[in-house]
């Protein structure tokens, strides 16, 4: 069961990272970055969420578990 959760988390994490990259490359986000100097908040949230969920998925897949 842990491996299934890990795979699903990893896939969703990668999808969030890709979505964040798409948002960061949008015209609206680039215009905001020109005027404020900061990336769009929404893109940053997608990056953070995708990285956290992806790391959780990796740990679920590869972290050794104590089995007796």
C-alpha atoms as a printed R data frame, in Angstrom:
   type eleno elety resid chain resno      x      y       z
1  ATOM     1    CA   UNK     A     1  0.000  0.000   0.000
2  ATOM     2    CA   UNK     A     2  2.876  2.368   0.760
3  ATOM     3    CA   UNK     A     3  4.324  1.976  -2.727
4  ATOM     4    CA   UNK     A     4  1.018  2.865  -4.359
5  ATOM     5    CA   UNK     A     5  0.757  6.012  -2.249
6  ATOM     6    CA   UNK     A     6  4.363  6.825  -3.122
7  ATOM     7    CA   UNK     A     7  3.816  6.452  -6.858
8  ATOM     8    CA   UNK     A     8  0.631  8.532  -6.805
9  ATOM     9    CA   UNK     A     9  2.318 11.240  -4.722
10 ATOM    10    CA   UNK     A    10  5.334 11.310  -7.005
11 ATOM    11    CA   UNK     A    11  3.210 11.604 -10.153
12 ATOM    12    CA   UNK     A    12  1.043 14.371  -8.704
13 ATOM    13    CA   UNK     A    13  4.162 16.175  -7.451
14 ATOM    14    CA   UNK     A    14  5.710 16.130 -10.927
15 ATOM    15    CA   UNK     A    15  2.435 17.360 -12.439
16 ATOM    16    CA   UNK     A    16  2.360 20.255  -9.942
17 ATOM    17    CA   UNK     A    17  5.944 21.178 -10.838
18 ATOM    18    CA   UNK     A    18  5.097 21.184 -14.546
19 ATOM    19    CA   UNK     A    19  1.964 23.278 -13.895
20 ATOM    20    CA   UNK     A    20  4.030 25.738 -11.849
21 ATOM    21    CA   UNK     A    21  6.522 26.037 -14.686
22 ATOM    22    CA   UNK     A    22  3.693 26.715 -17.150
23 ATOM    23    CA   UNK     A    23  2.265 29.405 -14.886
24 ATOM    24    CA   UNK     A    24  5.690 30.994 -14.404
25 ATOM    25    CA   UNK     A    25  6.142 31.192 -18.183
26 ATOM    26    CA   UNK     A    26  2.744 32.771 -18.845
27 ATOM    27    CA   UNK     A    27  2.547 36.325 -20.162
28 ATOM    28    CA   UNK     A    28  0.709 37.518 -17.060
29 ATOM    29    CA   UNK     A    29  3.401 36.136 -14.773
30 ATOM    30    CA   UNK     A    30  6.211 37.596 -16.869
31 ATOM    31    CA   UNK     A    31  4.596 41.046 -16.839
32 ATOM    32    CA   UNK     A    32  4.221 40.871 -13.061
33 ATOM    33    CA   UNK     A    33  7.863 39.848 -12.740
34 ATOM    34    CA   UNK     A    34  8.968 42.778 -14.907
35 ATOM    35    CA   UNK     A    35  7.160 45.325 -12.750
36 ATOM    36    CA   UNK     A    36  7.629 43.816  -9.293
37 ATOM    37    CA   UNK     A    37 10.799 41.770  -9.724
38 ATOM    38    CA   UNK     A    38  9.224 38.776  -7.989
39 ATOM    39    CA   UNK     A    39  7.808 35.612  -9.538
40 ATOM    40    CA   UNK     A    40  4.068 35.004  -9.397
41 ATOM    41    CA   UNK     A    41  2.847 33.746  -6.050
42 ATOM    42    CA   UNK     A    42  0.739 31.033  -7.646
43 ATOM    43    CA   UNK     A    43  3.728 29.588  -9.511
44 ATOM    44    CA   UNK     A    44  5.761 29.576  -6.302
45 ATOM    45    CA   UNK     A    45  3.003 27.707  -4.478
46 ATOM    46    CA   UNK     A    46  2.872 25.095  -7.228
47 ATOM    47    CA   UNK     A    47  6.666 24.675  -7.080
48 ATOM    48    CA   UNK     A    48  6.693 24.252  -3.306
49 ATOM    49    CA   UNK     A    49  3.715 21.892  -3.280
50 ATOM    50    CA   UNK     A    50  5.080 19.819  -6.149
51 ATOM    51    CA   UNK     A    51  8.519 19.519  -4.572
52 ATOM    52    CA   UNK     A    52  7.090 18.561  -1.179
53 ATOM    53    CA   UNK     A    53  4.698 15.989  -2.630
54 ATOM    54    CA   UNK     A    54  7.391 14.602  -4.933
55 ATOM    55    CA   UNK     A    55  9.827 14.173  -2.041
56 ATOM    56    CA   UNK     A    56  7.122 12.507   0.025
57 ATOM    57    CA   UNK     A    57  6.508 10.093  -2.851
58 ATOM    58    CA   UNK     A    58 10.213  9.323  -3.183
59 ATOM    59    CA   UNK     A    59 10.538  8.641   0.536
60 ATOM    60    CA   UNK     A    60  7.509  6.342   0.399
61 ATOM    61    CA   UNK     A    61  9.089  4.392  -2.454
62 ATOM    62    CA   UNK     A    62 12.719  4.165  -1.375
63 ATOM    63    CA   UNK     A    63 12.911  4.650   2.392
64 ATOM    64    CA   UNK     A    64 13.748  1.343   4.085
65 ATOM    65    CA   UNK     A    65 11.009  0.102   6.341
66 ATOM    66    CA   UNK     A    66 11.543 -2.077   9.377
67 ATOM    67    CA   UNK     A    67  9.727 -5.299   8.682
68 ATOM    68    CA   UNK     A    68  9.758 -8.253  10.995
